[in-house]
Amino acid sequence: MDSQAPPPPSSLGGYLQLLFGLRHPVTRRVYLAAGVGLFALKWVCDSVITYAFLRRVFNPLAYAVPLITVREQLLGVTHQTPVPTAFHVLGAAAALPFLWVGLTMSVRRAANAGLSPWVGTLFLVPVVNLLTMLVLTVVPTSKAPTAWVAPQQIYRPSPAAGPRPALDASMRASVRGVLGGVAVGLAMTALGVYGLRTYGVALFFLTPFALGAVSAMLTNLRELRPLGHTLLTALVTVALTGVAMLLFALEGVLCLAMALPIAAVVAVAGAAITWVILSLGRKNTGPVVACFVFGLPGFAGLEAKLTQPTLREVSTTVDIDAPPEVVWDHVVGFTELPPPPEWFFRLGVSYPQRARIQGEGVGAVRRCEFSTGPFIEPITRWEEPRRLSFNVTSQPPSMTELSPYRHVNAPHLEGYMVSRRGEFRLTRLPGGRTHLEGSTWYTLAIAPEGYWVVPAEVLLHAIHGRVLRHVRHLSETDPRNIAVARAE
């Protein structure tokens, strides 16, 4: 039994404050109970989402393995079952509250155990977080635990307090925080992207957290500022880091816009945790944040060597008022497509324009022209008029970055979202119609995959849809099909 244990909450609001707030201390009994309960609740949430889309549920024991790739393999979605984009969107949205609760409770549990609250931030580090949670569950409450004061009580001025800090002093603190955070963001981007050539958890998850922590530490270096002021400074830091990357031609507008949501949320979490720890009067905050920042390159390098992308399949279908024999010819090769109406294609995302083939049968080479260059696709399966399969041996950049500069050479444009192979399947329907399905197998070497797979598959479905709609138009207006329709 933990000594000095606070009384349990007496209302629903109290329990919500315990879980989501930063005020209440967390004993090991509360930490264990919350961990088990939240694990069960998240299993229920993910199982409901999985059953709604895939008609399957996770095995509770297998679900305990905290790897997305393992869970997808258990569900059979890696190769066989196309997963709707909404599945990933809902899964990512459902994970965010659990992420916040796990992080804040781990920090408070570390303080309650007499450890540095920074130990709790190891909850963010993959694999290490499992050991961290185990330690925090076992270590008892310290006889002199770190006081955990309600944030709203910290900045309340006493009657004897002097006037509020001058505006210029507050602005100087914010500028100090912004400059420090931007420096961390740019340094890690340059090292991770151009040095290690990796777009992983270290870049998109741990770096924004470090950026927010550095920004908060420097903003509150000489005097504790209000929490809102600190969080706003962190958000400005994220925005200015993105602007600097744009101006230094490190990235383009579209990729920065897609990265902004996750970077902003994680940076705010880093700033909030740092502010609370500073408010406790911890003197080791600077060295701990510095160790965290300087440890990022090592983690990024280890991640680059150990991680392997998952092979995923995306399938899109369309029904066509023409027989497979007519549709087949327009699948093998198709004429010029009209300009795309979708806004993201007009902003630079690569889109298909035409396709032609050299030869016939297995060994023939299909050349699908995109706006940024050709896909070279040697045929591996030719079953006229039912199935056409091909590998992808060469592909162009995934987009032309929108930027003030003529050319942005961001490494992620080539070799990180890679099409491995594709296939068209034609199924004969009653009434001389055809069900056409187009599939692409791809790998995405950008983490966290659960976040980036959402825009990736939205784009792939849009590309598939553009091609399939064009094939449908060509097939339904083909003179052979019109002649058959008139004869009937």
C-alpha positions as CSV (number, residue, x, y, z in Angstrom):
1,M,0.0,0.0,0.0
2,D,1.4,3.4,-0.9
3,S,2.0,5.8,1.9
4,Q,0.7,9.3,1.8
5,A,-1.8,8.2,-0.9
6,P,-4.3,10.9,-1.7
7,P,-8.0,10.1,-1.4
8,P,-9.6,8.8,-4.6
9,P,-11.8,11.1,-6.7
10,S,-15.4,11.3,-5.6
11,S,-17.0,12.3,-8.9
12,L,-16.8,11.7,-12.6
13,G,-15.2,15.1,-13.0
14,G,-12.6,14.2,-10.4
15,Y,-11.7,11.0,-12.3
16,L,-11.4,13.0,-15.6
17,Q,-9.1,15.5,-13.9
18,L,-7.0,12.7,-12.5
19,L,-6.6,11.2,-16.0
20,F,-6.3,14.2,-18.2
21,G,-5.1,17.0,-15.9
22,L,-1.7,17.9,-14.6
23,R,-2.8,18.6,-11.0
24,H,-3.2,15.3,-9.1
25,P,-0.3,13.1,-7.9
26,V,-0.4,9.5,-9.2
27,T,0.5,6.6,-6.9
28,R,1.6,3.2,-8.2
29,R,-1.8,1.7,-7.4
30,V,-3.6,4.4,-9.4
31,Y,-1.0,4.1,-12.2
32,L,-1.5,0.3,-12.4
33,A,-5.3,0.5,-12.2
34,A,-5.4,3.3,-14.8
35,G,-3.0,1.4,-17.1
36,V,-5.0,-1.8,-17.0
37,G,-8.3,0.0,-17.4
38,L,-7.1,2.1,-20.3
39,F,-5.6,-0.9,-22.0
40,A,-8.9,-2.6,-21.8
41,L,-10.8,0.5,-23.0
42,K,-8.4,1.0,-25.9
43,W,-8.7,-2.6,-26.9
44,V,-12.5,-2.2,-27.0
45,C,-12.3,1.1,-29.0
46,D,-9.8,-0.4,-31.6
47,S,-11.9,-3.6,-31.8
48,V,-15.0,-1.7,-32.5
49,I,-13.3,0.3,-35.3
50,T,-11.7,-2.9,-36.7
51,Y,-14.9,-4.8,-36.7
52,A,-16.8,-1.9,-38.3
53,F,-14.4,-1.9,-41.3
54,L,-12.8,-5.4,-41.4
55,R,-15.4,-7.6,-39.5
56,R,-12.5,-8.7,-37.2
57,V,-11.4,-8.1,-33.7
58,F,-8.0,-8.1,-32.0
59,N,-7.0,-11.1,-29.8
60,P,-6.5,-9.4,-26.3
61,L,-3.2,-11.2,-25.7
62,A,-1.8,-10.4,-29.2
63,Y,-3.0,-6.9,-28.9
64,A,-0.6,-6.4,-26.0
65,V,2.3,-6.2,-28.5
66,P,2.5,-2.5,-29.1
67,L,3.6,-2.6,-32.8
68,I,1.3,-1.5,-35.6
69,T,2.9,-3.9,-38.1
70,V,2.3,-6.9,-35.8
71,R,-1.3,-5.9,-35.2
72,E,-1.9,-5.5,-38.9
73,Q,-0.4,-8.9,-39.6
74,L,-2.7,-10.4,-37.0
75,L,-5.7,-8.9,-38.7
76,G,-4.5,-10.1,-42.1
77,V,-4.5,-6.5,-43.6
78,T,-0.9,-6.4,-44.7
79,H,-1.4,-8.1,-48.0
80,Q,-4.8,-9.5,-48.5
81,T,-7.3,-7.0,-47.2
82,P,-7.4,-3.4,-48.4
83,V,-8.0,-1.1,-45.5
84,P,-10.2,2.0,-45.9
85,T,-8.6,5.4,-45.2
86,A,-11.3,6.1,-42.6
87,F,-10.0,3.1,-40.6
88,H,-6.6,4.8,-40.1
89,V,-8.1,8.2,-39.4
90,L,-10.4,6.9,-36.7
91,G,-7.6,4.8,-35.2
92,A,-5.2,7.7,-35.0
93,A,-7.9,10.0,-33.5
94,A,-8.8,7.4,-30.9
95,A,-5.1,7.0,-29.9
96,L,-4.5,10.7,-29.1
97,P,-6.4,10.8,-25.7
98,F,-4.6,7.6,-24.6
99,L,-1.3,9.1,-25.6
100,W,-1.9,12.3,-23.5
101,V,-3.1,10.3,-20.4
102,G,-0.2,7.9,-20.6
103,L,2.3,10.7,-20.9
104,T,1.0,12.9,-18.1
105,M,0.3,10.1,-15.7
106,S,3.8,8.7,-16.2
107,V,5.4,12.1,-15.5
108,R,3.3,12.5,-12.3
109,R,4.0,8.9,-11.2
110,A,7.8,9.4,-11.6
111,A,7.5,12.5,-9.4
112,N,5.4,10.6,-6.8
113,A,8.1,7.9,-6.7
114,G,10.8,10.5,-5.9
115,L,12.3,10.2,-9.4
116,S,12.9,13.1,-11.8
117,P,9.6,13.8,-13.6
118,W,11.6,13.6,-16.8
119,V,11.8,9.8,-16.3
120,G,8.1,9.8,-17.2
121,T,8.7,11.3,-20.6
122,L,10.4,8.1,-21.6
123,F,6.8,7.0,-22.2
124,L,7.2,8.6,-25.6
125,V,10.2,6.4,-26.7
126,P,9.2,3.2,-28.5
127,V,10.3,0.0,-26.7
128,V,11.8,2.0,-23.8
129,N,8.3,3.0,-22.8
130,L,7.5,-0.6,-21.9
131,L,10.3,-0.8,-19.4
132,T,9.5,2.7,-18.1
133,M,5.9,1.7,-17.4
134,L,7.0,-1.5,-15.6
135,V,9.4,0.5,-13.4
136,L,6.8,3.1,-12.6
137,T,4.4,0.4,-11.6
138,V,6.8,-1.2,-9.2
139,V,8.6,1.7,-7.6
140,P,6.7,2.7,-4.4
141,T,5.8,6.2,-3.4
142,S,8.8,8.1,-2.0
143,K,8.7,9.2,1.7
144,A,9.3,12.7,0.4
145,P,7.6,12.7,-3.0
146,T,7.9,15.7,-5.3
147,A,5.1,18.1,-4.5
148,W,2.7,18.2,-7.4
149,V,1.0,21.6,-7.2
150,A,-2.1,22.6,-9.2
151,P,-0.9,24.7,-12.2
152,Q,-3.6,27.2,-11.6
153,Q,-2.3,27.8,-8.1
154,I,1.3,28.4,-9.2
155,Y,0.9,31.7,-11.0
156,R,-1.7,33.2,-8.7
157,P,0.0,36.4,-7.4
158,S,0.0,37.1,-3.6
159,P,-1.1,40.5,-2.3
160,A,2.6,41.3,-1.6
161,A,3.6,40.5,-5.1
162,G,4.9,43.3,-7.2
163,P,3.6,44.4,-10.6
164,R,3.4,41.9,-13.4
165,P,6.6,41.6,-15.5
166,A,7.0,44.3,-18.1
167,L,6.0,43.5,-21.7
168,D,9.5,43.8,-23.0
169,A,10.8,41.2,-20.5
170,S,8.0,38.8,-21.5
171,M,8.7,39.3,-25.2
172,R,12.4,38.8,-24.6
173,A,11.6,35.5,-22.9
174,S,9.4,34.4,-25.8
175,V,12.1,35.4,-28.4
176,R,14.6,33.4,-26.4
177,G,12.3,30.4,-26.4
178,V,11.4,30.6,-30.1
179,L,15.0,30.9,-31.2
180,G,16.1,28.0,-29.1
181,G,13.3,25.8,-30.3
182,V,13.8,26.7,-34.0
183,A,17.5,25.9,-33.7
184,V,16.7,22.4,-32.3
185,G,14.1,21.8,-35.0
186,L,16.3,22.9,-37.9
187,A,19.3,21.0,-36.6
188,M,17.4,17.7,-36.2
189,T,15.8,18.1,-39.6
190,A,19.2,18.7,-41.3
191,L,20.8,15.8,-39.4
192,G,17.9,13.3,-39.7
193,V,16.8,14.0,-43.2
194,Y,20.1,14.9,-45.0
195,G,22.6,13.1,-42.7
196,L,20.8,9.9,-41.7
197,R,18.2,10.1,-44.5
198,T,15.4,8.9,-42.2
199,Y,11.9,10.2,-41.7
200,G,11.0,8.4,-38.5
201,V,9.7,8.7,-35.0
202,A,12.7,10.7,-34.0
203,L,12.0,13.4,-36.6
204,F,8.2,13.6,-36.5
205,F,7.6,12.8,-32.8
206,L,10.6,13.2,-30.5
207,T,12.0,16.3,-32.3
208,P,8.7,18.3,-31.9
209,F,8.6,17.2,-28.2
210,A,12.2,18.4,-27.7
211,L,11.4,21.6,-29.6
212,G,8.5,22.3,-27.3
213,A,10.5,21.4,-24.2
214,V,13.4,23.7,-25.2
215,S,11.1,26.5,-26.0
216,A,9.3,26.3,-22.7
217,M,12.6,26.0,-20.7
218,L,14.1,29.1,-22.3
219,T,10.9,31.1,-22.1
220,N,10.7,30.4,-18.3
221,L,14.4,30.5,-17.7
222,R,14.5,33.5,-15.4
223,E,10.9,33.8,-14.3
224,L,7.9,31.4,-14.6
225,R,5.5,32.7,-17.2
226,P,1.8,31.7,-17.4
227,L,1.1,28.3,-19.0
228,G,-0.9,29.9,-21.9
229,H,2.0,32.1,-22.7
230,T,4.4,29.1,-22.7
231,L,2.1,27.0,-25.0
232,L,1.6,29.9,-27.4
233,T,5.4,30.4,-27.6
234,A,5.7,26.7,-28.5
235,L,3.1,26.9,-31.2
236,V,4.9,30.0,-32.7
237,T,8.1,28.0,-32.5
238,V,6.6,25.2,-34.6
239,A,5.2,27.6,-37.1
240,L,8.5,29.5,-37.5
241,T,10.5,26.3,-37.8
242,G,8.3,25.4,-40.7
243,V,8.7,28.8,-42.3
244,A,12.5,28.5,-41.9
245,M,12.5,25.1,-43.5
246,L,10.5,26.6,-46.4
247,L,12.8,29.6,-46.8
248,F,16.0,27.4,-46.6
249,A,14.5,25.1,-49.3
250,L,14.5,22.1,-47.0
251,E,10.8,21.3,-47.5
252,G,7.8,22.5,-49.5
253,V,4.4,23.8,-48.5
254,L,2.4,20.5,-48.9
255,C,4.7,18.3,-46.8
256,L,5.0,21.0,-44.1
257,A,1.2,21.3,-44.0
258,M,0.8,17.5,-43.6
259,A,3.4,17.4,-40.8
260,L,2.0,20.4,-38.9
261,P,-0.8,18.8,-37.0
262,I,1.3,16.1,-35.3
263,A,4.2,18.5,-34.8
264,A,2.0,21.1,-33.1
265,V,0.3,18.6,-30.8
266,V,3.5,16.9,-29.7
267,A,5.3,20.3,-29.2
268,V,2.5,21.6,-27.0
269,A,2.7,18.4,-24.9
270,G,6.5,18.9,-24.5
271,A,6.0,22.5,-23.5
272,A,3.2,21.7,-21.0
273,I,5.2,18.9,-19.3
274,T,8.3,21.1,-19.1
275,W,6.3,24.1,-17.7
276,V,4.8,21.9,-14.9
277,I,8.2,20.5,-14.0
278,L,9.7,24.0,-13.9
279,S,6.8,25.1,-11.7
280,L,7.8,22.4,-9.2
281,G,11.1,24.2,-8.8
282,R,13.2,21.4,-10.3
283,K,16.8,22.6,-10.8
284,N,17.9,19.9,-13.2
285,T,15.5,20.8,-16.0
286,G,18.1,22.4,-18.2
287,P,20.6,19.4,-18.2
288,V,17.8,16.9,-18.7
289,V,16.4,18.7,-21.7
290,A,19.9,19.1,-23.1
291,C,20.5,15.3,-22.7
292,F,17.2,14.6,-24.4
293,V,18.1,16.9,-27.3
294,F,21.7,15.5,-27.7
295,G,20.4,12.0,-27.5
296,L,18.0,12.4,-30.4
297,P,20.7,11.9,-33.1
298,G,21.6,8.5,-31.6
299,F,18.1,7.4,-31.4
300,A,17.5,8.5,-35.0
301,G,20.5,6.6,-36.2
302,L,19.4,3.5,-34.4
303,E,15.9,3.8,-35.8
304,A,17.2,4.2,-39.3
305,K,19.1,0.9,-39.0
306,L,16.5,-1.2,-37.3
307,T,13.2,-0.2,-38.8
308,Q,11.7,-1.8,-42.0
309,P,8.6,-0.5,-43.8
310,T,5.5,-2.6,-44.1
311,L,4.2,-3.7,-47.5
312,R,0.6,-2.4,-47.8
313,E,-2.1,-2.8,-50.4
314,V,-4.6,-0.2,-51.6
315,S,-7.4,-1.2,-53.9
316,T,-10.0,0.9,-55.7
317,T,-13.0,-0.4,-57.8
318,V,-15.4,0.7,-60.5
319,D,-18.2,-0.9,-62.5
320,I,-18.2,-0.4,-66.2
321,D,-21.0,-0.8,-68.8
322,A,-18.8,-2.7,-71.2
323,P,-17.6,-6.4,-71.4
324,P,-14.1,-7.4,-70.1
325,E,-12.8,-7.9,-73.7
326,V,-13.3,-4.2,-74.4
327,V,-12.1,-2.9,-71.0
328,W,-8.9,-5.0,-71.2
329,D,-7.5,-3.0,-74.1
330,H,-8.0,0.3,-72.2
331,V,-6.4,-1.1,-69.1
332,V,-3.2,-2.3,-70.8
333,G,-2.7,1.2,-72.3
334,F,-4.8,4.3,-72.2
335,T,-4.8,7.7,-74.0
336,E,-4.3,11.2,-72.6
337,L,-6.3,11.9,-69.4
338,P,-8.0,15.3,-68.9
339,P,-6.4,17.8,-66.5
340,P,-7.1,16.8,-62.9
341,P,-9.8,18.7,-60.9
342,E,-8.4,17.7,-57.5
343,W,-6.7,20.6,-55.7
344,F,-3.8,18.5,-54.4
345,F,-2.9,17.4,-57.9
346,R,-2.9,21.0,-59.0
347,L,-0.6,21.9,-56.1
348,G,2.1,19.5,-57.3
349,V,1.2,15.9,-56.3
350,S,2.2,13.5,-59.1
351,Y,-0.8,12.3,-61.2
352,P,-1.2,9.9,-64.1
353,Q,-1.5,11.3,-67.6
354,R,-1.3,8.3,-70.1
355,A,-0.1,4.7,-70.4
356,R,1.4,2.7,-73.2
357,I,2.9,-0.8,-73.5
358,Q,5.7,-2.3,-75.5
359,G,5.1,-6.0,-76.4
360,E,2.5,-8.4,-75.3
361,G,2.2,-11.0,-72.6
362,V,4.6,-11.7,-69.7
363,G,7.8,-9.7,-70.2
364,A,6.2,-6.8,-72.0
365,V,6.9,-3.4,-70.4
366,R,4.2,-1.0,-69.5
367,R,5.1,2.7,-69.2
368,C,2.7,4.8,-67.2
369,E,3.4,8.5,-67.6
370,F,2.9,10.7,-64.6
371,S,3.2,14.4,-64.3
372,T,6.6,14.1,-62.7
373,G,7.9,11.2,-65.0
374,P,7.3,7.6,-66.0
375,F,6.6,4.4,-64.0
376,I,8.4,1.5,-65.6
377,E,6.2,-1.6,-65.1
378,P,7.3,-5.0,-66.5
379,I,4.4,-7.4,-66.9
380,T,4.5,-10.5,-64.6
381,R,1.0,-11.9,-65.2
382,W,-1.0,-11.6,-68.4
383,E,-4.4,-13.4,-68.3
384,E,-6.5,-11.7,-70.9
385,P,-9.1,-10.4,-70.2
386,R,-9.1,-11.1,-66.5
387,R,-5.9,-10.1,-64.8
388,L,-2.9,-7.9,-65.5
389,S,-0.1,-7.8,-62.9
390,F,3.2,-5.9,-63.0
391,N,6.2,-5.0,-60.9
392,V,7.5,-1.4,-60.6
393,T,11.2,-1.2,-61.4
394,S,11.4,2.6,-61.6
395,Q,9.3,5.5,-60.5
396,P,9.4,9.3,-60.6
397,P,9.3,11.7,-57.6
398,S,6.0,11.6,-55.7
399,M,5.4,15.3,-56.1
400,T,6.8,18.6,-57.2
401,E,7.0,20.6,-54.0
402,L,5.2,23.9,-53.8
403,S,7.9,26.4,-52.8
404,P,9.2,29.9,-53.4
405,Y,12.1,28.3,-55.1
406,R,12.2,26.7,-58.5
407,H,13.3,23.3,-57.2
408,V,13.3,21.7,-53.7
409,N,15.4,18.6,-53.4
410,A,13.6,17.0,-50.3
411,P,14.8,13.4,-49.9
412,H,11.4,12.1,-49.1
413,L,10.3,12.8,-52.7
414,E,12.1,9.7,-53.9
415,G,12.6,6.3,-52.2
416,Y,10.3,6.8,-49.1
417,M,6.8,6.2,-50.6
418,V,7.6,3.4,-53.1
419,S,5.2,1.5,-55.3
420,R,6.4,-2.1,-55.4
421,R,3.8,-3.7,-57.8
422,G,0.3,-3.3,-59.1
423,E,-2.5,-5.3,-60.6
424,F,-5.8,-4.9,-62.5
425,R,-8.5,-7.5,-62.0
426,L,-11.5,-7.7,-64.3
427,T,-14.6,-9.6,-63.3
428,R,-17.4,-10.3,-65.7
429,L,-20.9,-9.0,-64.5
430,P,-24.3,-9.9,-65.9
431,G,-25.6,-7.7,-68.8
432,G,-22.2,-7.4,-70.5
433,R,-20.7,-5.3,-67.7
434,T,-17.3,-5.4,-65.9
435,H,-16.2,-5.0,-62.3
436,L,-12.7,-3.4,-62.5
437,E,-10.4,-3.4,-59.5
438,G,-7.0,-1.7,-59.4
439,S,-4.5,-2.4,-56.7
440,T,-1.1,-1.0,-55.7
441,W,1.3,-2.6,-53.2
442,Y,3.6,0.1,-51.6
443,T,5.9,0.7,-48.7
444,L,6.1,3.9,-46.7
445,A,9.4,4.5,-44.9
446,I,8.0,7.5,-43.0
447,A,7.0,7.2,-39.3
448,P,4.7,7.1,-37.4
449,E,3.2,5.0,-40.2
450,G,-0.3,5.2,-38.5
451,Y,-0.3,8.9,-39.2
452,W,1.3,9.1,-42.7
453,V,-0.6,6.2,-44.1
454,V,-3.7,8.3,-44.1
455,P,-2.6,11.0,-46.6
456,A,-0.7,8.3,-48.5
457,E,-3.7,6.2,-49.1
458,V,-6.0,9.2,-49.9
459,L,-3.6,10.1,-52.7
460,L,-3.4,6.5,-54.0
461,H,-7.2,6.2,-54.1
462,A,-7.3,9.5,-55.9
463,I,-4.7,8.2,-58.5
464,H,-6.6,4.9,-58.9
465,G,-9.9,6.7,-59.3
466,R,-8.5,9.0,-61.9
467,V,-7.3,6.0,-64.0
468,L,-10.3,3.8,-63.5
469,R,-12.8,6.6,-64.4
470,H,-10.8,7.2,-67.5
471,V,-10.8,3.5,-68.4
472,R,-14.6,3.4,-67.8
473,H,-15.1,6.4,-70.1
474,L,-12.9,4.9,-72.9
475,S,-14.6,1.5,-72.6
476,E,-18.2,2.8,-72.6
477,T,-17.5,5.0,-75.6
478,D,-15.5,2.4,-77.5
479,P,-17.2,1.7,-80.9
480,R,-17.1,-2.0,-80.2
481,N,-19.1,-1.6,-77.1
482,I,-21.6,0.8,-78.7
483,A,-22.1,-1.7,-81.6
484,V,-22.8,-4.5,-79.1
485,A,-25.2,-2.3,-77.2
486,R,-27.2,-1.4,-80.3
487,A,-27.3,-5.0,-81.4
488,E,-28.9,-6.0,-78.1
